[in-house]
């Protein structure tokens, strides 16, 4: 019997993940906040249920083996409190995968790994920290928290927002990004192994997902802008200080035997 997977948040990441899960043989459903989108997705073969975080979980979304929570906190009031309510409705034996963010580390410099201090300076990052804690407490050995760096993939890259605009970040600061493809690949590896007892290599835990490459923002964004024939960002005089903030992917790379895709490899 195939595992049943529920993806809460069928958006830019969740929808292609759902399609890949179906191809891998999983029974999949998920949620979207819009009724018209749920109908459209059903026509495309994805079982989508209209649901908003904070509402009681719809009957169709219950009784799954694994839940992937892929809901950004930025536009959700009292995000962590609503996550706690959601967790109370999930089956106690379910496995939970939570898509978090490296924003929980804030702007501190140096090499950041999963043991680094959490110093989120924005509300969304602070809410993610609380949500992570709630998940770890309720699903102690049955969760994976994926702290994703800046997301890139189909129709999504920060260069298009930065092009031609003056920046405030240090030009020598390390860029930390991760491909959509890498996130989906690692989630599938988790789905294929979360129910296998492995005492030597436990699965539950926190993992940074980042390319692991050390390019300065100035160098990287200039390369990508040139690749697409658009104007690079404008680096202000105040952004010339040397500041390294490098997100380490070593734990994820070793645990999942995963080779992260280079952030220089980007197609529209």
Beta strands, then each sheet from edge to edge (+ up, - down):
strand 1: 4-8
strand 2: 27-32
strand 3: 47-50
strand 4: 66-69
strand 5: 95-101
strand 6: 110-112
strand 7: 143-148
strand 8: 150-152
strand 9: 166-167
strand 10: 177-179
strand 11: 205-209
strand 12: 234-235
strand 13: 245-247
sheet 1: 3+ 2+ 1+ 4+ 5+ 7+ 11+
sheet 2: 6+ 13+
sheet 3: 8+ 10+
sheet 4: 9+ 12+
end
